[in-house]
Amino acid sequence: MSDAHRLPGCRSCPQTPGILQPIPESPRDAAPPPVRNYRRPAERGFRRDERDRVTLLFGSLSSAHDRLVKATLQGLGYKADRLPMPGRRDFQSGREYCNPGQCNPVYFVTGALIRYLERLRDEKGLSTERIVSDYVFVTAGSCGPCRFGMYEAEHRVALRKAGFEGFRVITFDKKGGGDGHDPGLVGDGFEMNVRLYRALLNALFMADVLNAVTHQIRPYAGDPAQVDAVIDACISACEDTLRRRSYAVAPGPFARWFRPLTPFGSAEDVAQLLAQPRERDYVDALARCRRIIEQRLQVDRSTPKPLVKITGEFWAQTTEGDGNFNMFRFLEDEGAEVRIEPLAAWIDYMRHSLHSLLKDRRLIACDAARAQGGVWVLPWAGAWSRYLFQDGMLRLAGLLMRREYDRMRRALGETTPSLSRQGVLQRLGHPFYHSRITGGEGYLEIAKNLHAYHHGQAHMTLSLKPFGCMPSTQSDGAQAAVLGRYPEMNFLPVETSGDGEVNAYSRVQMALTEAKDQCRREFHQALQDTRWTREALADFVKRHPELRQPLHRIRGRRGIAGTAANLAHHAAALRDREGRGLAGAFARMQRGAPR
């Protein structure tokens, strides 16, 4: 190599005088640097002896969910309070104290928590030490795969910056169990048993049904504010029931005998499960709500309104405030009917996903039994028997969940849709989004959209998600293949944040215009098929008061999503039935027509 091509300081060219001195190598006997593994910050748990003075804080779901969960916890003997519905000021507080680049649920919920604690300090005069000692925030947690796994850490960072060092944040893994890392971190203040889970599930299901009825009635009522007042009275009646009822169940002989065959820890857990099908308090409370609604409200469903199905990320599709741009109210003001997804569907999805986990465990155990050699039949049979029993228990839990949800629906008039079967949804979504990919709602977003399209359940599907939500963004990417196969599908994804609602509203209005056109065509076709005019249908509804009852059940027809179109078919069937009765026969006799 010539001197012109030699690089100064190049170790491969020893002839060249080095400008840079070579880096001395470490001696072989130097001690390696100490390993510093990450340690999760120690958390002071919630102890049993603190129940009388420590208040559990939670919130950010819908108003009905938060109120009924609060009443349930109080009925179970806990002191509990819910955070106000997060608003724009809460979002700004959350951005001030949290790290940048987080999901807007972190900003909204953290800001609402901090502002709640600041009101305790500034308005009620509580010291910071007392607030840290007497209040605990309870929320859901997860290992990921998105920023959801960092919510807990973000809450603690923001609370420390806001001056509430040491404030306790207790998380419960959304996949079941306690904290998800160490059950001891939760403390023994919570009784993690079937009594707690059953009480909370019943409260959530009641709120699901009440929310569905609210969105079903409000677009067709003359005064939406009156609907809100009536539903508020219904929720108050349910709160009284949940606070006053007894949650204890005495185990009988059958529960003691059956306990060894179940994964439950005590006979009372088995008794709680066996008592659920006979439970009447929840159903009776919803029946009282039905009487309140029927006595105070009337509706007019003869005006066609497009039906918008809401899907998306768990929090964004559930909250009712600025967290999703107040989208439900906006859609109703624009002349649409909203159909929201119940939390029961997401809970059923989490239960259904355990079937795949059990199948994996069975395959691993069977392969291990064969690899051991010798008499492998007995371990193989044991793995199969465990799988069949556990899988059967999961299926039984799913049947019980659907039964209880349907009981509550029937108590409130059975006008809201039942839970979709998870097996059907999995088969619909799997070709576009692999059912083994977890995170968020997994394949559910695509499956719900396809299910609504194939069964004619909506004129438009609106997917709400926080800005940059990874699982929901993955679903949006897969939705491109769905829209490529079904180009006539009206699907719109909207990312929400603390600002930008004008752009979101504009996009929704454009998609809603197409949904309105489809709804009007569907309604006019229904009028032609049933030989109605709009005036005749309206007059028939006026002469039949039961059709103006908000909880009068109108049976939907397959492929027809609009409430007004289904009303036309329902009223036509009622008209034809009256024509075949005594009144019709008398009218024909008056005209001299043959019977």
C-alpha positions as CSV (number, residue, x, y, z in Angstrom):
1,M,0.0,0.0,0.0
2,S,1.4,3.4,-1.0
3,D,1.9,6.2,1.6
4,A,-0.8,8.2,-0.2
5,H,-3.4,5.6,0.7
6,R,-2.4,5.0,4.2
7,L,-4.6,6.4,6.9
8,P,-2.9,8.2,9.8
9,G,-3.4,6.3,13.0
10,C,-4.5,3.2,11.2
11,R,-3.6,0.1,13.2
12,S,-3.5,-2.1,10.1
13,C,-0.7,0.1,8.7
14,P,2.1,-0.1,11.2
15,Q,4.5,1.9,8.8
16,T,2.3,5.0,9.3
17,P,3.1,7.0,12.4
18,G,-0.1,7.0,14.4
19,I,-1.6,10.3,15.2
20,L,-4.1,8.8,17.6
21,Q,-2.7,6.8,20.5
22,P,-4.0,3.2,20.7
23,I,-6.5,2.5,23.4
24,P,-4.9,0.5,26.2
25,E,-6.6,-2.8,26.9
26,S,-8.0,-3.6,30.3
27,P,-5.9,-6.0,32.4
28,R,-7.2,-9.5,32.4
29,D,-7.5,-9.6,36.2
30,A,-9.8,-6.5,36.3
31,A,-13.0,-7.1,38.2
32,P,-16.2,-7.0,36.1
33,P,-18.6,-4.1,36.8
34,P,-21.3,-4.9,39.3
35,V,-24.6,-6.0,37.8
36,R,-27.4,-3.6,38.6
37,N,-30.8,-5.2,37.8
38,Y,-33.9,-3.1,37.8
39,R,-36.0,-3.4,40.9
40,R,-39.6,-2.4,40.9
41,P,-40.2,0.3,43.5
42,A,-41.6,-1.1,46.7
43,E,-45.3,-0.3,47.1
44,R,-47.1,-0.1,50.4
45,G,-50.1,-2.5,50.1
46,F,-53.7,-1.9,51.2
47,R,-54.1,-3.7,54.6
48,R,-57.2,-5.2,56.0
49,D,-57.0,-3.0,59.1
50,E,-57.2,0.1,56.9
51,R,-60.6,-0.5,55.4
52,D,-62.4,1.7,57.9
53,R,-60.4,4.8,57.0
54,V,-58.8,4.3,53.6
55,T,-60.9,5.4,50.5
56,L,-60.5,3.5,47.3
57,L,-60.4,5.8,44.2
58,F,-61.2,4.6,40.7
59,G,-63.0,5.9,37.6
60,S,-62.9,7.0,34.0
61,L,-65.4,4.5,32.6
62,S,-68.9,5.6,31.9
63,S,-70.9,7.4,34.6
64,A,-73.2,4.4,35.1
65,H,-70.3,2.0,35.5
66,D,-68.5,4.2,37.9
67,R,-71.5,4.8,40.1
68,L,-72.6,1.2,40.3
69,V,-69.1,-0.1,41.0
70,K,-68.8,2.5,43.8
71,A,-72.1,1.4,45.3
72,T,-71.0,-2.3,45.1
73,L,-67.7,-1.6,46.8
74,Q,-69.5,0.2,49.6
75,G,-72.0,-2.7,49.9
76,L,-69.0,-5.0,50.3
77,G,-67.7,-2.9,53.2
78,Y,-65.1,-0.7,51.5
79,K,-64.9,3.0,51.5
80,A,-64.9,4.0,47.8
81,D,-65.3,7.1,45.7
82,R,-65.2,7.6,42.0
83,L,-63.2,10.3,40.1
84,P,-65.3,12.8,38.1
85,M,-65.5,12.2,34.4
86,P,-62.2,13.5,33.0
87,G,-62.3,16.7,31.0
88,R,-60.1,19.1,29.1
89,R,-58.5,20.6,32.2
90,D,-57.7,17.1,33.5
91,F,-55.9,16.4,30.2
92,Q,-53.9,19.6,30.6
93,S,-52.9,18.6,34.1
94,G,-51.9,15.2,33.0
95,R,-49.7,16.5,30.3
96,E,-48.1,18.8,32.7
97,Y,-47.0,16.1,35.1
98,C,-46.7,13.0,32.9
99,N,-43.9,12.2,30.5
100,P,-44.5,13.2,26.8
101,G,-45.7,10.8,24.2
102,Q,-48.2,8.9,26.4
103,C,-51.8,7.7,25.5
104,N,-54.4,10.3,26.2
105,P,-56.1,7.9,28.7
106,V,-53.0,8.3,30.9
107,Y,-53.2,12.1,30.6
108,F,-57.0,12.3,31.3
109,V,-57.1,9.8,34.2
110,T,-53.9,11.0,35.8
111,G,-55.0,14.6,35.6
112,A,-58.4,13.7,37.0
113,L,-56.7,11.9,39.9
114,I,-54.3,14.8,40.7
115,R,-57.0,17.5,40.5
116,Y,-59.2,15.3,42.8
117,L,-56.4,15.2,45.4
118,E,-55.7,18.9,45.0
119,R,-59.3,19.7,45.8
120,L,-59.0,17.5,48.9
121,R,-56.0,19.5,49.9
122,D,-57.0,23.0,48.9
123,E,-60.8,23.0,49.4
124,K,-61.3,20.5,52.2
125,G,-58.1,21.3,54.1
126,L,-56.6,17.8,54.2
127,S,-52.9,17.6,54.6
128,T,-50.8,15.9,52.0
129,E,-49.7,13.3,54.6
130,R,-53.3,12.4,55.4
131,I,-54.2,12.2,51.7
132,V,-51.3,9.9,51.0
133,S,-52.3,7.8,54.0
134,D,-56.1,7.7,53.6
135,Y,-56.5,7.4,49.9
136,V,-55.5,4.7,47.3
137,F,-56.0,4.7,43.6
138,V,-57.1,1.4,42.1
139,T,-56.8,0.7,38.4
140,A,-56.2,-2.0,35.8
141,G,-52.7,-3.0,34.7
142,S,-51.1,-5.2,32.2
143,C,-47.6,-6.3,30.9
144,G,-48.3,-4.6,27.6
145,P,-47.8,-4.9,24.7
146,C,-48.4,-1.1,24.4
147,R,-48.1,1.8,26.7
148,F,-50.9,0.3,28.8
149,G,-48.1,-1.6,30.6
150,M,-46.6,1.7,31.8
151,Y,-49.8,3.4,33.1
152,E,-48.9,2.5,36.7
153,A,-45.4,4.0,36.5
154,E,-46.8,7.1,34.9
155,H,-49.4,7.6,37.6
156,R,-46.6,7.4,40.3
157,V,-44.3,9.8,38.4
158,A,-47.1,12.3,38.0
159,L,-48.2,12.0,41.6
160,R,-44.6,12.6,42.8
161,K,-44.2,15.7,40.6
162,A,-47.6,17.0,41.9
163,G,-46.4,16.8,45.5
164,F,-48.0,13.5,46.5
165,E,-44.9,11.4,47.1
166,G,-45.8,7.9,48.3
167,F,-49.4,7.9,47.1
168,R,-50.4,4.3,46.6
169,V,-51.4,3.0,43.2
170,I,-52.7,-0.5,43.2
171,T,-53.2,-2.3,39.9
172,F,-55.0,-5.5,39.1
173,D,-53.9,-7.4,36.0
174,K,-56.6,-7.3,33.3
175,K,-55.8,-11.0,32.5
176,G,-56.9,-12.0,36.0
177,G,-55.5,-12.1,39.5
178,G,-53.9,-9.5,41.6
179,D,-51.1,-7.2,40.7
180,G,-49.6,-9.3,38.0
181,H,-46.1,-9.1,39.4
182,D,-46.4,-10.0,43.1
183,P,-49.7,-10.6,44.8
184,G,-48.2,-9.4,48.1
185,L,-48.0,-5.9,46.7
186,V,-51.7,-5.6,46.6
187,G,-52.0,-6.2,50.3
188,D,-54.6,-8.2,52.2
189,G,-57.1,-5.4,52.3
190,F,-58.9,-6.8,49.2
191,E,-60.6,-10.1,49.5
192,M,-59.8,-11.6,46.2
193,N,-62.5,-14.2,46.0
194,V,-65.6,-15.0,43.9
195,R,-67.8,-12.7,46.1
196,L,-65.8,-9.7,44.9
197,Y,-65.6,-10.7,41.3
198,R,-69.3,-11.7,41.1
199,A,-70.5,-8.5,42.7
200,L,-68.4,-6.3,40.3
201,L,-69.4,-8.3,37.2
202,N,-73.1,-7.9,38.1
203,A,-72.6,-4.1,38.6
204,L,-70.8,-3.8,35.3
205,F,-73.5,-5.8,33.5
206,M,-76.2,-3.7,35.0
207,A,-74.4,-0.5,33.8
208,D,-74.0,-2.1,30.3
209,V,-77.7,-2.6,30.0
210,L,-78.7,0.8,31.3
211,N,-76.2,2.5,28.9
212,A,-77.5,0.6,26.0
213,V,-81.1,1.5,26.8
214,T,-80.1,5.2,27.2
215,H,-78.5,5.4,23.8
216,Q,-81.5,3.6,22.3
217,I,-84.1,6.0,23.8
218,R,-82.4,9.4,23.7
219,P,-82.3,10.0,19.9
220,Y,-86.1,9.4,19.6
221,A,-87.2,11.3,22.7
222,G,-88.5,14.8,22.5
223,D,-86.3,16.1,25.4
224,P,-82.9,14.4,25.8
225,A,-82.4,16.2,29.1
226,Q,-85.5,14.4,30.4
227,V,-84.1,11.1,29.4
228,D,-80.9,11.9,31.3
229,A,-82.9,12.7,34.4
230,V,-84.9,9.5,34.2
231,I,-81.8,7.4,33.7
232,D,-80.2,9.1,36.6
233,A,-83.1,8.1,38.8
234,C,-82.8,4.5,37.5
235,I,-79.1,4.5,38.4
236,S,-79.9,5.9,41.8
237,A,-82.4,3.1,42.4
238,C,-79.8,0.5,41.4
239,E,-77.2,2.1,43.7
240,D,-79.5,1.8,46.7
241,T,-80.0,-1.9,45.9
242,L,-76.2,-2.6,45.6
243,R,-75.4,-0.7,48.8
244,R,-78.1,-2.4,50.9
245,R,-78.0,-6.0,49.7
246,S,-76.1,-8.8,51.5
247,Y,-73.3,-10.3,49.5
248,A,-72.6,-13.2,51.9
249,V,-73.7,-16.7,50.9
250,A,-73.7,-19.6,53.4
251,P,-72.2,-22.7,51.8
252,G,-74.4,-25.8,51.8
253,P,-73.5,-29.5,51.7
254,F,-73.3,-29.6,47.9
255,A,-70.8,-26.6,47.8
256,R,-68.6,-28.4,50.4
257,W,-68.7,-31.6,48.4
258,F,-68.1,-30.0,45.1
259,R,-65.2,-27.7,46.1
260,P,-62.4,-30.2,45.7
261,L,-63.4,-30.6,42.1
262,T,-63.0,-26.9,41.4
263,P,-60.1,-24.4,41.4
264,F,-61.9,-22.3,44.0
265,G,-60.3,-21.8,47.4
266,S,-63.2,-22.2,49.7
267,A,-66.7,-23.6,49.8
268,E,-68.1,-20.1,50.0
269,D,-66.6,-19.4,46.5
270,V,-68.5,-22.4,45.1
271,A,-71.7,-21.3,47.0
272,Q,-71.3,-17.8,45.5
273,L,-71.2,-19.3,42.0
274,L,-74.2,-21.6,42.6
275,A,-76.2,-18.7,44.1
276,Q,-75.9,-16.5,41.0
277,P,-78.5,-18.2,38.9
278,R,-81.0,-17.8,41.7
279,E,-80.1,-14.2,42.5
280,R,-83.1,-11.8,42.1
281,D,-81.9,-8.5,43.5
282,Y,-80.2,-7.3,40.3
283,V,-83.1,-8.3,38.1
284,D,-85.7,-6.7,40.4
285,A,-83.7,-3.5,40.5
286,L,-83.7,-3.3,36.7
287,A,-87.4,-4.2,36.6
288,R,-88.1,-1.2,38.8
289,C,-86.0,0.9,36.3
290,R,-88.2,-0.4,33.5
291,R,-91.3,0.8,35.3
292,I,-89.7,4.2,35.9
293,I,-88.8,4.6,32.2
294,E,-92.2,3.5,30.9
295,Q,-94.0,5.9,33.3
296,R,-92.0,9.0,32.5
297,L,-90.9,8.7,28.8
298,Q,-92.3,8.4,25.4
299,V,-90.6,8.2,22.0
300,D,-91.3,8.6,18.3
301,R,-89.3,6.1,16.3
302,S,-91.0,6.8,12.9
303,T,-88.2,9.2,11.9
304,P,-85.3,7.3,10.2
305,K,-81.9,7.8,12.0
306,P,-78.7,6.0,11.0
307,L,-77.4,3.5,13.4
308,V,-73.7,4.0,14.3
309,K,-71.8,1.1,16.0
310,I,-69.0,2.1,18.2
311,T,-65.8,0.0,18.5
312,G,-62.2,0.7,19.1
313,E,-59.9,0.9,22.1
314,F,-61.3,-0.1,25.4
315,W,-61.2,3.3,27.2
316,A,-61.9,5.6,24.2
317,Q,-65.1,3.7,23.3
318,T,-66.4,3.7,26.8
319,T,-65.7,7.1,28.3
320,E,-68.4,9.8,27.9
321,G,-66.4,13.0,28.1
322,D,-63.7,14.9,26.4
323,G,-61.6,11.7,26.2
324,N,-63.4,10.8,23.0
325,F,-64.5,14.3,22.0
326,N,-68.0,13.7,23.5
327,M,-68.6,11.7,20.4
328,F,-71.8,10.0,21.5
329,R,-73.5,13.3,22.1
330,F,-72.2,14.7,18.9
331,L,-73.5,11.8,16.9
332,E,-77.0,12.1,18.5
333,D,-77.0,15.9,17.8
334,E,-76.2,15.1,14.2
335,G,-79.3,12.8,14.0
336,A,-77.8,9.4,14.6
337,E,-78.5,6.5,17.0
338,V,-75.5,5.2,18.8
339,R,-74.9,1.6,19.7
340,I,-72.0,1.1,22.1
341,E,-70.2,-2.1,23.0
342,P,-70.8,-3.5,26.5
343,L,-67.9,-4.2,28.8
344,A,-69.4,-7.7,29.1
345,A,-68.3,-8.4,25.5
346,W,-64.7,-7.5,26.4
347,I,-64.8,-9.6,29.6
348,D,-66.2,-12.5,27.6
349,Y,-63.4,-12.1,25.1
350,M,-60.8,-12.3,27.9
351,R,-62.5,-15.5,29.1
352,H,-62.6,-17.0,25.6
353,S,-58.9,-16.3,25.0
354,L,-58.1,-18.7,27.9
355,H,-59.3,-21.6,25.8
356,S,-56.2,-21.3,23.5
357,L,-53.9,-21.1,26.6
358,L,-55.4,-24.3,28.0
359,K,-54.9,-26.0,24.6
360,D,-51.2,-25.0,24.5
361,R,-50.7,-26.3,28.0
362,R,-52.3,-29.6,27.1
363,L,-50.1,-30.0,24.0
364,I,-46.9,-29.2,26.0
365,A,-47.9,-31.7,28.7
366,C,-48.7,-34.4,26.2
367,D,-45.4,-33.9,24.3
368,A,-43.5,-34.0,27.6
369,A,-45.2,-37.2,28.6
370,R,-44.2,-38.9,25.3
371,A,-40.6,-37.6,25.6
372,Q,-40.2,-39.3,29.0
373,G,-40.7,-42.7,27.5
374,G,-41.8,-45.6,29.5
375,V,-45.4,-45.7,30.5
376,W,-46.4,-42.3,29.1
377,V,-50.1,-43.1,28.7
378,L,-51.0,-42.2,32.2
379,P,-49.4,-38.7,32.1
380,W,-50.9,-38.2,28.7
381,A,-54.4,-39.2,29.9
382,G,-53.9,-36.9,33.0
383,A,-53.1,-33.9,30.7
384,W,-56.1,-34.6,28.6
385,S,-58.4,-35.0,31.7
386,R,-57.2,-31.7,33.2
387,Y,-57.7,-29.9,29.9
388,L,-61.2,-31.3,29.4
389,F,-62.2,-30.3,33.0
390,Q,-60.7,-26.8,32.8
391,D,-62.1,-26.2,29.3
392,G,-65.5,-27.3,30.5
393,M,-65.4,-25.0,33.4
394,L,-64.5,-22.1,31.1
395,R,-67.4,-23.0,28.8
396,L,-69.7,-23.2,31.8
397,A,-68.6,-19.8,33.0
398,G,-69.3,-18.4,29.5
399,L,-72.8,-19.9,29.5
400,L,-73.5,-18.5,33.0
401,M,-72.2,-15.1,31.9
402,R,-74.5,-14.9,28.8
403,R,-77.4,-16.2,30.8
404,E,-77.0,-13.5,33.5
405,Y,-76.6,-10.8,30.9
406,D,-79.7,-11.9,29.1
407,R,-81.7,-12.0,32.4
408,M,-80.8,-8.3,32.9
409,R,-81.7,-7.5,29.4
410,R,-85.1,-9.1,29.8
411,A,-85.7,-7.3,33.1
412,L,-85.2,-4.0,31.2
413,G,-87.5,-4.9,28.3
414,E,-85.1,-7.1,26.1
415,T,-84.8,-4.3,23.6
416,T,-81.0,-4.3,23.6
417,P,-78.9,-6.8,21.7
418,S,-77.5,-9.9,23.3
419,L,-73.8,-10.7,23.6
420,S,-72.3,-12.0,20.4
421,R,-70.8,-15.5,20.6
422,Q,-67.0,-15.3,20.8
423,G,-66.5,-18.4,18.7
424,V,-68.4,-16.7,15.9
425,L,-66.4,-13.5,16.3
426,Q,-63.1,-15.4,16.3
427,R,-64.0,-17.2,13.1
428,L,-64.9,-13.9,11.4
429,G,-61.8,-12.0,12.5
430,H,-59.1,-14.7,12.3
431,P,-58.6,-14.5,8.4
432,F,-57.8,-10.8,8.7
433,Y,-56.2,-10.6,12.2
434,H,-54.7,-13.7,13.8
435,S,-56.7,-14.7,16.9
436,R,-53.5,-15.5,18.8
437,I,-52.3,-11.9,18.6
438,T,-53.2,-10.4,22.0
439,G,-53.3,-6.8,23.1
440,G,-56.2,-4.4,23.4
441,E,-59.2,-6.1,21.9
442,G,-57.2,-8.3,19.6
443,Y,-59.3,-9.5,16.7
444,L,-62.5,-8.1,18.2
445,E,-62.4,-4.8,16.4
446,I,-62.4,-6.4,13.0
447,A,-64.8,-9.2,14.1
448,K,-67.4,-6.7,15.4
449,N,-67.2,-4.7,12.2
450,L,-67.7,-7.8,10.0
451,H,-70.5,-9.1,12.3
452,A,-72.4,-5.9,12.1
453,Y,-71.9,-5.8,8.3
454,H,-73.0,-9.4,7.6
455,H,-76.0,-9.2,9.9
456,G,-77.1,-5.7,8.9
457,Q,-76.7,-4.3,12.5
458,A,-75.4,-0.8,11.6
459,H,-75.2,1.7,8.8
460,M,-71.7,2.8,9.9
461,T,-68.9,1.6,12.2
462,L,-66.9,4.2,14.1
463,S,-63.6,3.0,15.7
464,L,-62.4,5.3,18.5
465,K,-58.9,5.0,19.8
466,P,-56.3,7.2,21.5
467,F,-53.6,8.8,19.4
468,G,-50.9,6.2,18.6
469,C,-52.7,3.3,20.1
470,M,-50.7,0.3,18.9
471,P,-53.2,-2.6,19.1
472,S,-56.0,-0.5,17.6
473,T,-53.7,0.8,14.9
474,Q,-52.8,-2.7,13.9
475,S,-56.5,-3.5,13.6
476,D,-56.9,-0.4,11.3
477,G,-54.1,-1.8,9.1
478,A,-55.9,-5.1,8.9
479,Q,-59.2,-3.3,8.2
480,A,-57.7,-2.2,4.8
481,A,-58.0,-5.8,3.7
482,V,-61.5,-6.0,5.0
483,L,-62.5,-2.9,3.1
484,G,-60.8,-4.3,0.0
485,R,-63.1,-7.3,0.1
486,Y,-66.2,-5.4,1.1
487,P,-65.8,-1.9,-0.5
488,E,-69.4,-0.9,0.3
489,M,-68.7,-1.1,4.1
490,N,-68.9,2.2,5.9
491,F,-66.0,2.1,8.4
492,L,-64.2,5.1,9.9
493,P,-61.3,5.1,12.4
494,V,-60.8,8.2,14.5
495,E,-57.9,8.9,16.8
496,T,-58.7,11.0,19.8
497,S,-56.5,13.3,21.9
498,G,-56.9,16.3,24.0
499,D,-57.4,18.5,21.0
500,G,-58.3,18.2,17.3
501,E,-62.0,17.5,17.7
502,V,-62.9,19.9,14.8
503,N,-61.1,17.6,12.4
504,A,-62.6,14.5,13.9
505,Y,-66.1,15.9,13.7
506,S,-65.6,16.8,10.1
507,R,-64.5,13.3,9.2
508,V,-67.4,11.8,11.1
509,Q,-69.9,14.1,9.4
510,M,-68.7,13.0,6.0
511,A,-69.0,9.3,6.8
512,L,-72.3,10.0,8.5
513,T,-73.7,11.6,5.3
514,E,-73.3,8.2,3.6
515,A,-74.9,6.4,6.5
516,K,-77.9,8.8,6.4
517,D,-78.4,8.1,2.7
518,Q,-78.3,4.3,3.3
519,C,-80.7,4.7,6.2
520,R,-83.2,6.7,4.1
521,R,-83.1,4.2,1.3
522,E,-83.6,1.4,3.7
523,F,-86.6,3.2,5.3
524,H,-88.3,3.9,1.9
525,Q,-87.8,0.3,0.9
526,A,-89.5,-0.8,4.1
527,L,-92.4,1.6,3.5
528,Q,-92.9,0.1,0.0
529,D,-92.7,-3.5,1.3
530,T,-95.2,-2.8,4.0
531,R,-97.5,-0.6,2.0
532,W,-97.1,2.4,4.3
533,T,-96.8,6.1,3.7
534,R,-94.9,8.1,6.2
535,E,-98.1,9.9,7.3
536,A,-100.0,6.6,7.6
537,L,-97.3,5.1,9.7
538,A,-97.1,8.1,12.0
539,D,-100.9,8.1,12.4
540,F,-100.8,4.4,13.2
541,V,-98.2,5.0,15.9
542,K,-100.3,7.7,17.5
543,R,-103.3,5.4,17.7
544,H,-101.3,2.7,19.4
545,P,-99.7,4.0,22.6
546,E,-97.6,0.9,23.1
547,L,-95.6,1.8,20.1
548,R,-94.6,5.0,21.8
549,Q,-93.3,3.2,24.8
550,P,-89.5,3.5,25.0
551,L,-89.1,-0.2,26.0
552,H,-91.6,-1.7,23.6
553,R,-89.8,-4.5,21.9
554,I,-89.6,-4.1,18.1
555,R,-88.3,-7.3,16.6
556,G,-85.5,-6.5,14.1
557,R,-85.4,-8.1,10.7
558,R,-82.3,-9.6,9.3
559,G,-80.4,-7.2,7.1
560,I,-82.4,-4.1,8.4
561,A,-80.4,-1.9,10.8
562,G,-82.6,1.2,11.1
563,T,-85.1,1.4,14.0
564,A,-87.6,3.3,11.8
565,A,-87.5,0.6,9.1
566,N,-88.0,-2.1,11.6
567,L,-90.8,-0.2,13.2
568,A,-92.5,-0.1,9.7
569,H,-92.4,-3.9,9.5
570,H,-93.5,-4.3,13.1
571,A,-96.4,-1.9,12.7
572,A,-97.4,-3.7,9.5
573,A,-97.5,-7.0,11.3
574,L,-99.6,-5.5,14.0
575,R,-101.9,-3.9,11.4
576,D,-102.4,-7.2,9.6
577,R,-103.0,-9.1,12.8
578,E,-105.7,-6.6,13.8
579,G,-107.2,-7.0,10.3
580,R,-107.5,-10.7,10.9
581,G,-109.2,-10.3,14.3
582,L,-112.8,-9.5,15.3
583,A,-112.5,-5.9,14.5
584,G,-111.4,-6.7,10.9
585,A,-114.2,-9.2,10.5
586,F,-116.8,-6.7,11.8
587,A,-115.5,-4.1,9.3
588,R,-115.8,-6.5,6.4
589,M,-119.4,-7.4,7.4
590,Q,-120.3,-3.7,7.4
591,R,-118.9,-3.4,3.9
592,G,-120.7,-6.6,2.8
593,A,-117.5,-8.4,2.1
594,P,-117.3,-12.2,2.6
595,R,-115.7,-13.4,5.8
